[in-house]
Amino acid sequence: MIKPRQEYGYAQGFSLVELLVVIGILALLGGLLFSIASGIFGKGDRSRAESELQAISVALESYRLRFGDYPDVNTPAQLFAALDGRLGPDGSLLAKPFPPILEAGGLSISDSDSPELMDPWEQPYSYIYLDGDSVSRQSGYRIFSGGPDRKHSAMGDTEDSVDSDNLRYDD
């Protein structure tokens, strides 16, 4: 005659301790995977912002070649309008718009009445027109993103900011 398993002291199933150990191990592995994945995605967003800033910088140089100066505008919406061929260097509307300088097909643009170029963190890129001083008579610009923490100073020099001045072409 065959005796049931319980007579030999074998219980079927898992004990509560075994189940808690397995759940703890799975939670630990999940936490490690999440931290690694979030770092990878963060680098991707920063790389995307650098790439978009390079494209905008190239468009601004083309704008300068066409008009002799960078657009003297105050808002991200005005910057987009200038690169879209609607504003002149002094920020005024052009009588006859020209073809867009910036091909915005790969860039994020806000869905509003006055579109803006958006960074990967859904904030508009900040643009500052630098009027030349009386000695050098050179003007310029500064364009930057506040980064993932969305904080930036007036000149974009925080730790997480992505700036057109700190793009590295030799990386």
ZAPATOR-232789 format. One record per atom (N, C-alpha, C, O): y, z, x; residue number from 1; chain; atom name. Coordinates in nm, 2 decimals, m for minus. Each point is the difference from the previous one (the first is absolute). Last residue first. Layout:
        Y        Z        X     i   ch   at
        Y        Z        X   NUM    A   CA
...
***
This chain:
        Y        Z        X     i   ch   at
     6.43    m2.91     3.40   171    A    N
    m0.11     0.09    m0.03   171    A   CA
    m0.13    m0.07    m0.01   171    A    C
    m0.10     0.06    m0.03   171    A    O
     0.57    m0.22     0.11   170    A    N
    m0.10     0.00     0.11   170    A   CA
    m0.11     0.09    m0.03   170    A    C
    m0.08     0.02     0.09   170    A    O
     0.48    m0.09    m0.36   169    A    N
    m0.07    m0.12     0.00   169    A   CA
    m0.11    m0.01     0.10   169    A    C
    m0.08    m0.09     0.01   169    A    O
     0.34     0.48    m0.32   168    A    N
    m0.05    m0.03     0.13   168    A   CA
    m0.08    m0.13     0.00   168    A    C
    m0.09    m0.01    m0.07   168    A    O
     0.51     0.28    m0.21   167    A    N
    m0.12    m0.08    m0.01   167    A   CA
    m0.04    m0.04     0.14   167    A    C
     0.08    m0.03     0.08   167    A    O
     0.31     0.31    m0.23   166    A    N
    m0.11     0.05     0.08   166    A   CA
    m0.13    m0.08    m0.02   166    A    C
    m0.11     0.05     0.02   166    A    O
     0.54    m0.16    m0.23   165    A    N
     0.02     0.02     0.14   165    A   CA
    m0.12     0.05     0.08   165    A    C
     0.00    m0.02     0.12   165    A    O
     0.01    m0.04    m0.60   164    A    N
    m0.01    m0.13     0.07   164    A   CA
     0.03     0.01     0.15   164    A    C
    m0.04    m0.08     0.08   164    A    O
    m0.19     0.48    m0.36   163    A    N
     0.13    m0.05     0.02   163    A   CA
    m0.02    m0.14     0.07   163    A    C
    m0.09    m0.02     0.08   163    A    O
    m0.16     0.45    m0.36   162    A    N
    m0.03    m0.12     0.06   162    A   CA
     0.13    m0.08     0.01   162    A    C
     0.06    m0.03    m0.10   162    A    O
    m0.19     0.59     0.05   161    A    N
     0.07    m0.12    m0.04   161    A   CA
    m0.05    m0.12     0.08   161    A    C
    m0.05     0.01     0.11   161    A    O
    m0.08     0.47    m0.08   160    A    N
    m0.08    m0.09    m0.08   160    A   CA
     0.07    m0.13    m0.03   160    A    C
    m0.07    m0.09    m0.06   160    A    O
     0.29     0.44     0.31   159    A    N
    m0.13    m0.02     0.06   159    A   CA
    m0.08    m0.11    m0.07   159    A    C
    m0.07    m0.08     0.07   159    A    O
     0.60     0.04    m0.10   158    A    N
    m0.09     0.11    m0.02   158    A   CA
    m0.14    m0.04     0.06   158    A    C
    m0.02    m0.11     0.03   158    A    O
     0.47    m0.14    m0.07   157    A    N
    m0.06     0.05     0.13   157    A   CA
    m0.09     0.12    m0.02   157    A    C
    m0.01     0.08     0.09   157    A    O
     0.34    m0.39    m0.37   156    A    N
    m0.14    m0.02     0.00   156    A   CA
    m0.08     0.05     0.11   156    A    C
    m0.10    m0.06     0.04   156    A    O
     0.58     0.09    m0.18   155    A    N
    m0.03    m0.10     0.10   155    A   CA
    m0.15    m0.02     0.02   155    A    C
    m0.05    m0.07     0.08   155    A    O
     0.24     0.39    m0.39   154    A    N
     0.09    m0.12    m0.02   154    A   CA
    m0.04    m0.11     0.10   154    A    C
     0.03    m0.12    m0.02   154    A    O
    m0.43     0.44    m0.07   153    A    N
     0.14     0.03     0.02   153    A   CA
     0.08    m0.13    m0.02   153    A    C
    m0.05    m0.11    m0.03   153    A    O
    m0.42     0.23    m0.22   152    A    N
     0.06    m0.06     0.12   152    A   CA
     0.14     0.04     0.01   152    A    C
     0.07     0.03    m0.10   152    A    O
    m0.57     0.02    m0.20   151    A    N
     0.12     0.07     0.05   151    A   CA
     0.05    m0.08     0.12   151    A    C
    m0.07    m0.03     0.09   151    A    O
    m0.35    m0.03    m0.34   150    A    N
     0.12    m0.05    m0.07   150    A   CA
     0.13     0.07     0.04   150    A    C
     0.10     0.00    m0.08   150    A    O
    m0.58     0.02     0.23   149    A    N
     0.06     0.12    m0.06   149    A   CA
     0.13    m0.03    m0.07   149    A    C
     0.06     0.08    m0.06   149    A    O
    m0.32    m0.43     0.28   148    A    N
    m0.07     0.06    m0.11   148    A   CA
     0.06     0.13    m0.06   148    A    C
    m0.02     0.02    m0.12   148    A    O
     0.36    m0.37     0.35   147    A    N
    m0.14     0.04     0.03   147    A   CA
    m0.07     0.07    m0.11   147    A    C
     0.06     0.01    m0.11   147    A    O
     0.40    m0.22     0.16   146    A    N
    m0.01     0.14     0.02   146    A   CA
    m0.14     0.05     0.03   146    A    C
    m0.02     0.11     0.04   146    A    O
     0.24    m0.60     0.09   145    A    N
    m0.07     0.07    m0.11   145    A   CA
    m0.01     0.15     0.03   145    A    C
    m0.01     0.04     0.12   145    A    O
     0.37    m0.46     0.06   144    A    N
    m0.10     0.09     0.02   144    A   CA
    m0.06     0.05    m0.13   144    A    C
     0.05    m0.02    m0.11   144    A    O
     0.35    m0.30     0.41   143    A    N
    m0.08     0.01    m0.12   143    A   CA
    m0.12     0.08     0.02   143    A    C
    m0.07    m0.01     0.11   143    A    O
     0.58    m0.14     0.10   142    A    N
    m0.11     0.09     0.02   142    A   CA
    m0.08     0.00    m0.13   142    A    C
     0.06     0.03    m0.11   142    A    O
     0.32    m0.36     0.40   141    A    N
    m0.05     0.06    m0.12   141    A   CA
    m0.11     0.10     0.04   141    A    C
    m0.04     0.00     0.11   141    A    O
     0.51    m0.29     0.11   140    A    N
    m0.15     0.01    m0.01   140    A   CA
    m0.04     0.07    m0.13   140    A    C
     0.08     0.00    m0.10   140    A    O
     0.36    m0.23     0.44   139    A    N
    m0.04     0.08    m0.12   139    A   CA
    m0.16     0.00     0.00   139    A    C
    m0.06    m0.07     0.09   139    A    O
     0.48     0.01     0.30   138    A    N
    m0.13    m0.04    m0.05   138    A   CA
    m0.04     0.09    m0.12   138    A    C
     0.02     0.12     0.00   138    A    O
     0.37    m0.10     0.31   137    A    N
     0.02    m0.10    m0.11   137    A   CA
    m0.14    m0.05    m0.05   137    A    C
    m0.01    m0.11    m0.05   137    A    O
     0.17     0.44     0.41   136    A    N
    m0.11    m0.09     0.01   136    A   CA
     0.01    m0.12    m0.10   136    A    C
    m0.06    m0.10     0.02   136    A    O
     0.41     0.43    m0.01   135    A    N
    m0.03    m0.04     0.14   135    A   CA
    m0.11    m0.11     0.00   135    A    C
     0.02    m0.10     0.06   135    A    O
     0.13     0.32    m0.46   134    A    N
     0.11    m0.09     0.05   134    A   CA
    m0.03    m0.05     0.14   134    A    C
     0.05    m0.10     0.04   134    A    O
    m0.46     0.22    m0.37   133    A    N
     0.12     0.07     0.04   133    A   CA
     0.10    m0.10     0.06   133    A    C
    m0.04    m0.11     0.03   133    A    O
    m0.33    m0.01    m0.43   132    A    N
     0.02     0.01     0.15   132    A   CA
     0.13     0.07     0.03   132    A    C
     0.10     0.00    m0.07   132    A    O
    m0.42     0.10    m0.35   131    A    N
     0.11    m0.08     0.03   131    A   CA
     0.03     0.01     0.15   131    A    C
     0.00     0.12     0.05   131    A    O
    m0.45    m0.05    m0.35   130    A    N
     0.07     0.06     0.11   130    A   CA
     0.12    m0.10     0.04   130    A    C
    m0.03    m0.10     0.07   130    A    O
    m0.30     0.21    m0.53   129    A    N
     0.07    m0.11     0.08   129    A   CA
     0.09     0.08     0.11   129    A    C
     0.07     0.09    m0.04   129    A    O
    m0.54     0.06    m0.23   128    A    N
     0.14     0.04     0.04   128    A   CA
     0.06    m0.12     0.09   128    A    C
    m0.06    m0.04     0.10   128    A    O
    m0.38     0.17    m0.47   127    A    N
     0.07    m0.10     0.09   127    A   CA
     0.14     0.05     0.03   127    A    C
     0.07     0.05    m0.09   127    A    O
    m0.60     0.11    m0.12   126    A    N
     0.14     0.03     0.02   126    A   CA
     0.06    m0.09     0.10   126    A    C
    m0.06    m0.03     0.10   126    A    O
    m0.37    m0.02    m0.46   125    A    N
     0.04     0.00     0.14   125    A   CA
     0.15     0.03     0.00   125    A    C
     0.07    m0.05    m0.08   125    A    O
    m0.35     0.22    m0.35   124    A    N
     0.07    m0.12     0.06   124    A   CA
     0.03     0.02     0.15   124    A    C
     0.03     0.12     0.04   124    A    O
    m0.47     0.09    m0.28   123    A    N
     0.15     0.04     0.01   123    A   CA
     0.07    m0.13     0.06   123    A    C
    m0.06    m0.07     0.08   123    A    O
    m0.44     0.15    m0.15   122    A    N
     0.08    m0.03    m0.12   122    A   CA
     0.14     0.05     0.00   122    A    C
     0.06     0.04    m0.10   122    A    O
    m0.39    m0.06     0.46   121    A    N
     0.00     0.12    m0.07   121    A   CA
     0.09     0.00    m0.12   121    A    C
     0.04     0.10    m0.06   121    A    O
    m0.10    m0.47     0.37   120    A    N
    m0.13     0.03    m0.05   120    A   CA
    m0.01     0.13    m0.08   120    A    C
    m0.09     0.03    m0.07   120    A    O
     0.57    m0.28     0.07   119    A    N
    m0.10     0.03     0.11   119    A   CA
    m0.14     0.04    m0.06   119    A    C
    m0.01     0.01    m0.12   119    A    O
     0.41    m0.35    m0.10   118    A    N
    m0.06     0.13     0.00   118    A   CA
    m0.10     0.02     0.12   118    A    C
    m0.07    m0.09     0.04   118    A    O
     0.53    m0.21    m0.22   117    A    N
    m0.12    m0.01     0.09   117    A   CA
    m0.05     0.14     0.01   117    A    C
     0.06     0.10     0.05   117    A    O
     0.22    m0.25    m0.49   116    A    N
     0.01     0.05     0.14   116    A   CA
    m0.13    m0.02     0.07   116    A    C
    m0.10    m0.01    m0.06   116    A    O
     0.40    m0.17    m0.43   115    A    N
    m0.12     0.02     0.09   115    A   CA
     0.03     0.05     0.14   115    A    C
     0.11    m0.03     0.05   115    A    O
     0.12     0.07    m0.54   114    A    N
     0.05    m0.04     0.14   114    A   CA
    m0.11     0.03     0.09   114    A    C
    m0.02     0.12     0.05   114    A    O
    m0.08    m0.06    m0.49   113    A    N
     0.10    m0.10    m0.02   113    A   CA
     0.06    m0.04     0.14   113    A    C
     0.04    m0.12     0.01   113    A    O
    m0.53     0.30     0.01   112    A    N
     0.11     0.05    m0.06   112    A   CA
     0.10    m0.12    m0.02   112    A    C
    m0.02    m0.11     0.05   112    A    O
    m0.45     0.23     0.20   111    A    N
     0.02    m0.07    m0.13   111    A   CA
     0.12     0.06    m0.07   111    A    C
    m0.02     0.08    m0.09   111    A    O
    m0.09    m0.13     0.64   110    A    N
     0.01     0.09    m0.11   110    A   CA
     0.02    m0.09    m0.13   110    A    C
     0.06    m0.10     0.00   110    A    O
    m0.33    m0.06     0.45   109    A    N
     0.14     0.00    m0.06   109    A   CA
     0.00     0.08    m0.13   109    A    C
    m0.10    m0.01    m0.08   109    A    O
    m0.21    m0.10     0.57   108    A    N
     0.01     0.07    m0.13   108    A   CA
     0.14     0.00    m0.05   108    A    C
     0.09     0.04     0.08   108    A    O
    m0.32    m0.43     0.24   107    A    N
     0.07     0.13     0.00   107    A   CA
     0.00     0.06    m0.14   107    A    C
    m0.01    m0.07    m0.10   107    A    O
    m0.17    m0.37     0.24   106    A    N
    m0.08     0.11     0.05   106    A   CA
     0.06     0.14    m0.01   106    A    C
    m0.06     0.10     0.04   106    A    O
     0.30    m0.50    m0.18   105    A    N
    m0.13    m0.01    m0.06   105    A   CA
    m0.09     0.12     0.04   105    A    C
    m0.08     0.05    m0.09   105    A    O
     0.56    m0.19     0.20   104    A    N
    m0.04     0.13    m0.05   104    A   CA
    m0.14     0.00    m0.06   104    A    C
    m0.03     0.10    m0.07   104    A    O
     0.36    m0.38     0.42   103    A    N
    m0.11    m0.03    m0.09   103    A   CA
    m0.07     0.13    m0.03   103    A    C
    m0.07     0.06     0.08   103    A    O
     0.59    m0.16     0.09   102    A    N
    m0.12     0.09     0.01   102    A   CA
    m0.11    m0.05    m0.10   102    A    C
     0.03     0.00    m0.12   102    A    O
     0.38    m0.22     0.13   101    A    N
    m0.04     0.01     0.15   101    A   CA
    m0.13     0.07     0.01   101    A    C
    m0.08    m0.03     0.08   101    A    O
     0.27    m0.27    m0.51   100    A    N
    m0.03     0.13     0.05   100    A   CA
    m0.04    m0.01     0.15   100    A    C
    m0.08    m0.08     0.04   100    A    O
     0.41    m0.30    m0.24    99    A    N
    m0.15     0.04    m0.02    99    A   CA
    m0.02     0.14     0.07    99    A    C
     0.06     0.03     0.10    99    A    O
     0.43    m0.09    m0.28    98    A    N
    m0.08    m0.08     0.09    98    A   CA
    m0.15     0.04    m0.02    98    A    C
    m0.03     0.10    m0.05    98    A    O
     0.50    m0.08    m0.29    97    A    N
    m0.11     0.07     0.07    97    A   CA
    m0.08    m0.10     0.09    97    A    C
    m0.01    m0.12    m0.03    97    A    O
     0.53     0.10    m0.12    96    A    N
    m0.12    m0.08    m0.01    96    A   CA
    m0.11     0.07     0.07    96    A    C
     0.00     0.00     0.13    96    A    O
     0.39     0.23    m0.17    95    A    N
     0.03    m0.10    m0.10    95    A   CA
    m0.13    m0.08    m0.03    95    A    C
    m0.03    m0.04    m0.11    95    A    O
    m0.01     0.54     0.30    94    A    N
     0.03    m0.13     0.05    94    A   CA
     0.02    m0.10    m0.12    94    A    C
    m0.07     0.02    m0.10    94    A    O
     0.17     0.53     0.14    93    A    N
    m0.09    m0.10    m0.06    93    A   CA
     0.04    m0.14     0.06    93    A    C
     0.12    m0.03     0.01    93    A    O
    m0.03     0.47     0.28    92    A    N
     0.05    m0.06    m0.12    92    A   CA
    m0.10    m0.11    m0.04    92    A    C
    m0.07    m0.06     0.08    92    A    O
     0.05     0.34     0.33    91    A    N
    m0.05     0.06    m0.12    91    A   CA
     0.04    m0.06    m0.13    91    A    C
    m0.03     0.05    m0.11    91    A    O
     0.12    m0.19     0.58    90    A    N
     0.09     0.11    m0.05    90    A   CA
    m0.05     0.07    m0.12    90    A    C
     0.07     0.09    m0.05    90    A    O
    m0.31    m0.47     0.24    89    A    N
     0.00     0.11     0.10    89    A   CA
     0.09     0.12    m0.04    89    A    C
    m0.02     0.11     0.04    89    A    O
    m0.17    m0.40    m0.45    88    A    N
     0.05    m0.04     0.13    88    A   CA
     0.01     0.12     0.09    88    A    C
    m0.04     0.11    m0.04    88    A    O
    m0.30    m0.21    m0.40    87    A    N
     0.12     0.07     0.05    87    A   CA
     0.03    m0.05     0.14    87    A    C
    m0.09    m0.03     0.08    87    A    O
    m0.29    m0.14    m0.34    86    A    N
     0.11     0.01    m0.09    86    A   CA
     0.13     0.07     0.05    86    A    C
     0.10    m0.01    m0.07    86    A    O
    m0.57    m0.09     0.26    85    A    N
     0.09    m0.11     0.00    85    A   CA
     0.11     0.01    m0.10    85    A    C
     0.06    m0.10    m0.03    85    A    O
    m0.42     0.41     0.17    84    A    N
    m0.05    m0.09    m0.10    84    A   CA
     0.10    m0.12    m0.02    84    A    C
    m0.03    m0.09    m0.08    84    A    O
     0.12     0.46     0.37    83    A    N
    m0.12    m0.08     0.06    83    A   CA
    m0.06    m0.10    m0.10    83    A    C
    m0.07    m0.09     0.04    83    A    O
     0.43     0.37    m0.19    82    A    N
     0.05    m0.08     0.12    82    A   CA
    m0.12    m0.08     0.05    82    A    C
     0.02    m0.12     0.03    82    A    O
    m0.13     0.42    m0.37    81    A    N
     0.08    m0.11    m0.05    81    A   CA
     0.06    m0.09     0.11    81    A    C
     0.00    m0.12    m0.01    81    A    O
    m0.23     0.51     0.13    80    A    N
    m0.09    m0.09    m0.06    80    A   CA
     0.07    m0.12    m0.05    80    A    C
    m0.04    m0.12     0.02    80    A    O
     0.30     0.47     0.13    79    A    N
    m0.07    m0.06     0.11    79    A   CA
    m0.09    m0.11    m0.05    79    A    C
    m0.01    m0.11     0.05    79    A    O
     0.22     0.38    m0.37    78    A    N
     0.09    m0.10     0.06    78    A   CA
    m0.06    m0.07     0.12    78    A    C
     0.02    m0.12     0.02    78    A    O
    m0.26     0.47    m0.22    77    A    N
     0.01    m0.11    m0.09    77    A   CA
     0.09    m0.11     0.05    77    A    C
    m0.03    m0.12    m0.02    77    A    O
    m0.01     0.53     0.26    76    A    N
    m0.11    m0.09     0.02    76    A   CA
    m0.01    m0.12    m0.10    76    A    C
    m0.05    m0.10     0.04    76    A    O
     0.53     0.31     0.10    75    A    N
    m0.12     0.04    m0.07    75    A   CA
    m0.11    m0.09     0.03    75    A    C
     0.02    m0.12     0.04    75    A    O
     0.43     0.06     0.15    74    A    N
    m0.02     0.14     0.00    74    A   CA
    m0.13     0.05    m0.07    74    A    C
    m0.05     0.11     0.02    74    A    O
     0.26    m0.56     0.29    73    A    N
    m0.03     0.04    m0.13    73    A   CA
    m0.04     0.15     0.00    73    A    C
    m0.03     0.06     0.11    73    A    O
     0.16    m0.50     0.19    72    A    N
     0.07     0.13     0.00    72    A   CA
    m0.02     0.05    m0.14    72    A    C
     0.09    m0.01    m0.09    72    A    O
    m0.39    m0.35     0.40    71    A    N
     0.06     0.03    m0.13    71    A   CA
     0.06     0.14     0.00    71    A    C
    m0.06     0.10     0.04    71    A    O
     0.04    m0.38     0.42    70    A    N
    m0.09     0.06    m0.09    70    A   CA
     0.06     0.03    m0.14    70    A    C
     0.13     0.01     0.00    70    A    O
     0.05    m0.42     0.31    69    A    N
     0.00     0.15     0.00    69    A   CA
    m0.11     0.04    m0.09    69    A    C
    m0.05    m0.08    m0.08    69    A    O
     0.14    m0.38     0.15    68    A    N
     0.07     0.05     0.12    68    A   CA
     0.00     0.15     0.00    68    A    C
     0.05     0.06     0.10    68    A    O
    m0.28    m0.39    m0.41    67    A    N
     0.13     0.04    m0.03    67    A   CA
     0.09     0.06     0.11    67    A    C
     0.12     0.02    m0.01    67    A    O
    m0.58    m0.21     0.07    66    A    N
     0.06    m0.08    m0.11    66    A   CA
     0.15     0.04    m0.02    66    A    C
     0.08    m0.09    m0.01    66    A    O
    m0.35     0.34     0.31    65    A    N
     0.02    m0.13     0.05    65    A   CA
     0.07    m0.09    m0.10    65    A    C
     0.08    m0.09     0.04    65    A    O
    m0.20     0.52    m0.17    64    A    N
     0.11     0.01     0.09    64    A   CA
     0.03    m0.14     0.06    64    A    C
     0.11    m0.04     0.03    64    A    O
    m0.48     0.09    m0.31    63    A    N
     0.12     0.01    m0.08    63    A   CA
     0.12     0.00     0.09    63    A    C
     0.11    m0.07    m0.02    63    A    O
    m0.53     0.08     0.21    62    A    N
     0.03    m0.13    m0.05    62    A   CA
     0.13     0.00    m0.08    62    A    C
     0.07    m0.10     0.00    62    A    O
    m0.22     0.51     0.16    61    A    N
     0.04    m0.09     0.11    61    A   CA
     0.03    m0.14    m0.05    61    A    C
     0.10    m0.06     0.05    61    A    O
    m0.28     0.36    m0.36    60    A    N
     0.14     0.04     0.04    60    A   CA
     0.05    m0.08     0.11    60    A    C
     0.12    m0.04     0.00    60    A    O
    m0.57    m0.02    m0.12    59    A    N
     0.09    m0.06    m0.10    59    A   CA
     0.14     0.04     0.03    59    A    C
     0.09    m0.09    m0.02    59    A    O
    m0.41     0.28     0.30    58    A    N
     0.01    m0.14     0.02    58    A   CA
     0.09    m0.07    m0.10    58    A    C
     0.08    m0.09     0.04    58    A    O
    m0.17     0.54    m0.11    57    A    N
     0.09    m0.02     0.12    57    A   CA
     0.01    m0.14     0.04    57    A    C
     0.11    m0.05     0.04    57    A    O
    m0.40     0.17    m0.39    56    A    N
     0.14     0.01    m0.04    56    A   CA
     0.09    m0.02     0.12    56    A    C
     0.11    m0.06    m0.02    56    A    O
    m0.57     0.06     0.11    55    A    N
     0.04    m0.12    m0.08    55    A   CA
     0.14     0.01    m0.05    55    A    C
     0.07    m0.10     0.00    55    A    O
    m0.24     0.47     0.24    54    A    N
     0.01    m0.12     0.09    54    A   CA
     0.04    m0.12    m0.08    54    A    C
     0.09    m0.08     0.04    54    A    O
    m0.18     0.47    m0.29    53    A    N
     0.13     0.01     0.07    53    A   CA
     0.02    m0.12     0.10    53    A    C
     0.11    m0.04     0.02    53    A    O
    m0.52     0.07    m0.24    52    A    N
     0.10    m0.04    m0.09    52    A   CA
     0.14     0.01     0.06    52    A    C
     0.09    m0.08    m0.02    52    A    O
    m0.46     0.23     0.27    51    A    N
    m0.01    m0.14    m0.02    51    A   CA
     0.11    m0.05    m0.09    51    A    C
     0.07    m0.10     0.03    51    A    O
    m0.11     0.56     0.03    50    A    N
     0.05    m0.06     0.12    50    A   CA
     0.00    m0.15    m0.01    50    A    C
     0.09    m0.07     0.04    50    A    O
    m0.28     0.32    m0.39    49    A    N
     0.15     0.01     0.00    49    A   CA
     0.05    m0.06     0.13    49    A    C
     0.11    m0.07    m0.01    49    A    O
    m0.57     0.08    m0.03    48    A    N
     0.06    m0.10    m0.10    48    A   CA
     0.15     0.01     0.00    48    A    C
     0.07    m0.10    m0.01    48    A    O
    m0.31     0.41     0.27    47    A    N
    m0.01    m0.14     0.06    47    A   CA
     0.06    m0.10    m0.09    47    A    C
     0.07    m0.09     0.04    47    A    O
    m0.11     0.53    m0.20    46    A    N
     0.11    m0.01     0.11    46    A   CA
     0.00    m0.14     0.06    46    A    C
     0.10    m0.05     0.03    46    A    O
    m0.43     0.14    m0.35    45    A    N
     0.13    m0.01    m0.06    45    A   CA
     0.11    m0.01     0.10    45    A    C
     0.09    m0.07    m0.01    45    A    O
    m0.53     0.13     0.17    44    A    N
     0.01    m0.13    m0.06    44    A   CA
     0.14    m0.01    m0.07    44    A    C
     0.06    m0.11     0.01    44    A    O
    m0.19     0.52     0.17    43    A    N
     0.03    m0.09     0.11    43    A   CA
     0.02    m0.14    m0.06    43    A    C
     0.09    m0.08     0.05    43    A    O
    m0.23     0.41    m0.35    42    A    N
     0.14     0.02     0.04    42    A   CA
     0.04    m0.09     0.12    42    A    C
     0.12    m0.04     0.00    42    A    O
    m0.56     0.03    m0.16    41    A    N
     0.09    m0.06    m0.10    41    A   CA
     0.14     0.02     0.04    41    A    C
     0.09    m0.09    m0.02    41    A    O
    m0.42     0.30     0.28    40    A    N
    m0.01    m0.15     0.02    40    A   CA
     0.10    m0.07    m0.09    40    A    C
     0.07    m0.09     0.04    40    A    O
    m0.11     0.56    m0.08    39    A    N
     0.06    m0.04     0.13    39    A   CA
     0.00    m0.15     0.02    39    A    C
     0.10    m0.05     0.05    39    A    O
    m0.33     0.23    m0.41    38    A    N
     0.14     0.01    m0.03    38    A   CA
     0.08    m0.03     0.13    38    A    C
     0.11    m0.06    m0.01    38    A    O
    m0.59     0.08     0.03    37    A    N
     0.05    m0.12    m0.08    37    A   CA
     0.15     0.01    m0.02    37    A    C
     0.07    m0.11     0.01    37    A    O
    m0.28     0.47     0.21    36    A    N
     0.00    m0.12     0.08    36    A   CA
     0.05    m0.12    m0.07    36    A    C
     0.08    m0.08     0.06    36    A    O
    m0.12     0.48    m0.30    35    A    N
     0.11     0.02     0.10    35    A   CA
     0.00    m0.12     0.10    35    A    C
     0.11    m0.05     0.04    35    A    O
    m0.45     0.07    m0.38    34    A    N
     0.13    m0.02    m0.06    34    A   CA
     0.11     0.01     0.11    34    A    C
     0.10    m0.08    m0.01    34    A    O
    m0.54     0.17     0.14    33    A    N
     0.01    m0.14    m0.03    33    A   CA
     0.14    m0.03    m0.06    33    A    C
     0.06    m0.10     0.04    33    A    O
    m0.18     0.55     0.04    32    A    N
     0.02    m0.08     0.13    32    A   CA
     0.02    m0.14    m0.03    32    A    C
     0.09    m0.06     0.07    32    A    O
    m0.19     0.32    m0.44    31    A    N
     0.13     0.04     0.05    31    A   CA
     0.03    m0.08     0.13    31    A    C
     0.11    m0.04     0.03    31    A    O
    m0.54     0.00    m0.22    30    A    N
     0.10    m0.07    m0.08    30    A   CA
     0.14     0.03     0.05    30    A    C
     0.09    m0.09     0.00    30    A    O
    m0.45     0.32     0.20    29    A    N
     0.00    m0.14     0.04    29    A   CA
     0.11    m0.08    m0.08    29    A    C
     0.06    m0.09     0.06    29    A    O
    m0.11     0.54    m0.18    28    A    N
     0.05    m0.01     0.13    28    A   CA
     0.00    m0.14     0.05    28    A    C
     0.10    m0.05     0.06    28    A    O
    m0.30     0.14    m0.48    27    A    N
     0.15     0.02     0.00    27    A   CA
     0.06    m0.01     0.13    27    A    C
     0.11    m0.06     0.02    27    A    O
    m0.58     0.04    m0.04    26    A    N
     0.06    m0.12    m0.06    26    A   CA
     0.15     0.01    m0.01    26    A    C
     0.07    m0.10     0.02    26    A    O
    m0.31     0.48     0.12    25    A    N
     0.00    m0.10     0.10    25    A   CA
     0.06    m0.13    m0.05    25    A    C
     0.07    m0.07     0.07    25    A    O
    m0.10     0.42    m0.38    24    A    N
     0.09     0.04     0.11    24    A   CA
     0.00    m0.11     0.11    24    A    C
     0.11    m0.04     0.05    24    A    O
    m0.43     0.01    m0.39    23    A    N
     0.13    m0.03    m0.06    23    A   CA
     0.11     0.03     0.11    23    A    C
     0.09    m0.08     0.01    23    A    O
    m0.53     0.20     0.10    22    A    N
     0.01    m0.15    m0.01    22    A   CA
     0.14    m0.04    m0.05    22    A    C
     0.06    m0.09     0.05    22    A    O
    m0.16     0.55    m0.05    21    A    N
     0.01    m0.05     0.14    21    A   CA
     0.02    m0.15     0.00    21    A    C
     0.08    m0.05     0.07    21    A    O
    m0.16     0.27    m0.48    20    A    N
     0.13     0.02     0.05    20    A   CA
     0.02    m0.05     0.14    20    A    C
     0.11    m0.05     0.03    20    A    O
    m0.54     0.02    m0.22    19    A    N
     0.09    m0.09    m0.07    19    A   CA
     0.14     0.02     0.05    19    A    C
     0.08    m0.10     0.02    19    A    O
    m0.41     0.39     0.13    18    A    N
    m0.02    m0.13     0.06    18    A   CA
     0.10    m0.10    m0.07    18    A    C
     0.06    m0.08     0.07    18    A    O
    m0.06     0.52    m0.24    17    A    N
     0.05     0.00     0.14    17    A   CA
    m0.01    m0.14     0.06    17    A    C
     0.09    m0.05     0.06    17    A    O
    m0.28     0.13    m0.48    16    A    N
     0.14     0.00    m0.01    16    A   CA
     0.07    m0.01     0.14    16    A    C
     0.09    m0.07     0.02    16    A    O
    m0.59    m0.12    m0.08    15    A    N
     0.07     0.13    m0.02    15    A   CA
     0.15    m0.02     0.00    15    A    C
     0.05    m0.11     0.04    15    A    O
    m0.42    m0.27    m0.20    14    A    N
     0.08     0.05     0.11    14    A   CA
     0.06     0.14    m0.03    14    A    C
     0.02     0.03    m0.12    14    A    O
    m0.50    m0.28    m0.07    13    A    N
     0.15    m0.01     0.00    13    A   CA
     0.06     0.06     0.12    13    A    C
    m0.07     0.03     0.10    13    A    O
    m0.41     0.16    m0.27    12    A    N
     0.05    m0.14     0.00    12    A   CA
     0.15     0.00    m0.01    12    A    C
     0.06     0.09    m0.06    12    A    O
    m0.40     0.28     0.30    11    A    N
     0.08    m0.03    m0.12    11    A   CA
     0.05    m0.14     0.01    11    A    C
     0.03    m0.05     0.10    11    A    O
    m0.46     0.35     0.11    10    A    N
     0.09    m0.12     0.02    10    A   CA
     0.08    m0.01    m0.13    10    A    C
    m0.06    m0.01    m0.11    10    A    O
    m0.31     0.33     0.20     9    A    N
     0.13     0.04     0.04     9    A   CA
     0.10    m0.11     0.02     9    A    C
     0.11     0.02     0.05     9    A    O
    m0.58    m0.02    m0.22     8    A    N
     0.00     0.00     0.14     8    A   CA
     0.14     0.04     0.05     8    A    C
     0.02     0.01     0.13     8    A    O
    m0.11    m0.06    m0.59     7    A    N
    m0.09     0.11     0.05     7    A   CA
     0.00     0.01     0.15     7    A    C
    m0.02     0.10     0.06     7    A    O
     0.26    m0.45    m0.29     6    A    N
     0.07     0.13     0.00     6    A   CA
    m0.09     0.12     0.04     6    A    C
     0.05     0.10     0.04     6    A    O
    m0.22    m0.56    m0.11     5    A    N
     0.08     0.02     0.13     5    A   CA
     0.06     0.14     0.00     5    A    C
     0.01     0.06     0.11     5    A    O
    m0.46    m0.14    m0.40     4    A    N
     0.14    m0.05     0.00     4    A   CA
     0.07     0.04     0.13     4    A    C
    m0.04     0.10     0.06     4    A    O
    m0.49    m0.18    m0.06     3    A    N
     0.09     0.10    m0.04     3    A   CA
     0.14    m0.06     0.00     3    A    C
     0.03    m0.08     0.08     3    A    O
    m0.54    m0.13    m0.15     2    A    N
     0.12    m0.01     0.07     2    A   CA
     0.10     0.10    m0.05     2    A    C
     0.02     0.01    m0.12     2    A    O
    m0.59    m0.02     0.13     1    A    N
     0.12     0.00    m0.08     1    A   CA
     0.12     0.00     0.09     1    A    C
     0.01     0.07     0.10     1    A    O
***
